[in-house]
Amino acid sequence: MWTGLLAIAALGFAACNNNANKETEQQDSTEAATGSSTAEANDAQAAATAGISFKDEQGNTVVLSSLAGKVVFINFWATWCPPCIHEMPSINDLRKSFKDNDQIVFLMVDVDGEIEQSSAFMKDNKYDLPVFIPNSNIPSDYLAGAIPTTVILDKKGQMADRMEGGRDYSTPEIKKGLQALIDQ
């Protein structure tokens, strides 16, 4: 009986749940209620970006603010998440199309912090995607509770787009959008 209920519950979700950032949901409600201006939101976003960091497979820390001047494609995912796995080939294709462009950086962030497992997944599937794990709290405007979630930052470190749920990232529209951000 429990197996059946779990299967039904699992089918009801369009994306995989991630409750790692519940404490920041209240902050979102407060900001919405106070009606923060766009300039204030951009300042707050820049300040939040300064404190966000990730670790790569070798244990090196990458601070998001150090990537200023580049477009940053961040995908929050996990190896157990079917929609995450489904979109991986298209993200790999997208990265290949920008492989020689040093003005864009791809960060595949395993929200579970299981870098060995996620690295093995990438190698087993022959994906050329750099794996990272969170090294700081992730603000809820980046990751609000569901994966996969993709955040795209412009060269100023401001959020240009945020997409929750699985996508096909190999479309011409997405490539053109990223190229437009690079060209700014």
N, C-alpha and C positions, 0 to 999 in steps of 0.2 A: 504494500500500500504506500509506504513512504517513498519507494522508488518511483511509483507512478506520479505522486504529488510533486516530487522534485523535478521530474521530467516536464510536467505541465508548467511548473513555475519557471523552469529554464527556458522553455519555448516562449514564454510571455515577455521576455526581455529582448529589446532590439539591440542592446549593447550590453557588455559585461559590466556588472556593478563593481565599484571600487569605493570603499568607505574611508579611505585613508585621510580625506580632507574635510570631514564633517564639521570640524571646529571652525572652518572658515565660512560656512554657509551663513552664519549669523552676520558676519561682516558684510556679505553681499546684500542682505536685507537692509542693513543699516545704511549702506551707501545708496540704495535705491530710494529709501525713505527720505534721505537728506537732499536728494537731487543734485549730486555732485556735478559740477560743470565739466565739459570736455577737457579743458586745460588742466583742471585739478585731477581728473581721471588719468590723463597722460602723465602728469607729474608723479602721481601715485604709482602708476604702472612702471615708470622708469625707476623709481625707488625700489619697487618690489623686484624688478629684474636684477638690480644690483646684488641682491642677496641670494639669488637662485644659483645653485651649483649642482653639477653632476660629476660622477666618476666614470671613467672609461675602463676597458678591460684590463689595462695595465695599472690601474689604481691612480691615474692622473686625474686631478680635479680640473674641471672646466667651469669657470664662472660665466654665467650667461652675459653679463655686462662686458666681458672681455671680447665678445663677438660683435661689438658695435661696429658698424660699417659694413656688415654682411647681412644678407637675408638668412634667417634661421628657420628651418623646418623641424619642428619637434613633434614626434609621434609618441604618445603615451600608450603602452600596450603591455600584454603579458602572454606567455606561451600557452596558457590554458584558455584563452579567450578566442572562440571561433571567429567572430567578426575581425579581430586583430589579425589572425592568421590568414583570413580570406583576402585582406587588402595588401598583404605583404608583397606579393609579386608586382602589383602596380606601383608601390612605393619604390621597389627595387628598380623598376623600369624608369621611373621619374628621376631617381638619383643618377642612373646611367646617362640620362639625357643632359645632365648638368655636371657630369664627372670632371670635365676639364675647366669648370668655372670656379675660381676661388672666391667668388663673391656670394656663394651660398653654402650653408653648412647644414647637414642632416644629423639629427640626434634622435636615435631610437631608444626611448627611455622605458626600461622594464620597471613597471610600478611595484613589482614584488621584490625588487632588489636582488634577483637571482641571476646575476650576470653570467655565471658559468653556464647555467641552463639556457639562457637566451643566446649566448654566443654559440653554443653547440647547435641550437636550432638554426641560427643563421648559416653556419657552416654546413650542416646536414642538407639544407635546402639550397645551398649555393647562392645565397643572397650576399651582396656586397653592401651591407648596411652597418654603420658603426653603432655598437651597443653601449648604452650608458645606464646607470642607476641613479636615483635621486641621492643627492648629498646634502640636501636642505629641504625645508618645507616647500611644497609647491602651492602657490596661491590658487584659490578656488576659481579665479577668472581664467586660469590655465587648465586646471583639472578639477571639475566640479562633482565627480562621482561616477562617471561612466567611462569605460574604455571600449574601443579605441577613441582617443581624442587627439586631434592634431591642432597645433598652434603654429601659426606662421608670423614671424616678427619681421618688420621692415628694418632697414639699415640703422634706424634711430633706436631700435629696440622696442618699438611700440607694436602692439598686436595689430596685424593687418587682417588676420582671419583666424577663426576658431571653428573647427568642425568636429562634431561629436557623432560617433557611430562610424561604421565601415563605409569606405568610399573607393571609387576607382580613380586613383591619382595619376593614371597615365593618359588622361584626356588632354586634347590640345588646349582646352580652356584653362586648365590648371597650369600647364606649362607656360602659356602666354601670361597668366597672372603673375607667376613667379618671375618671369623674365621682365615684366613691367616693373616689379619691385626692385629687381637688380639694376635696371636702367635708370632708376630715380636718382 
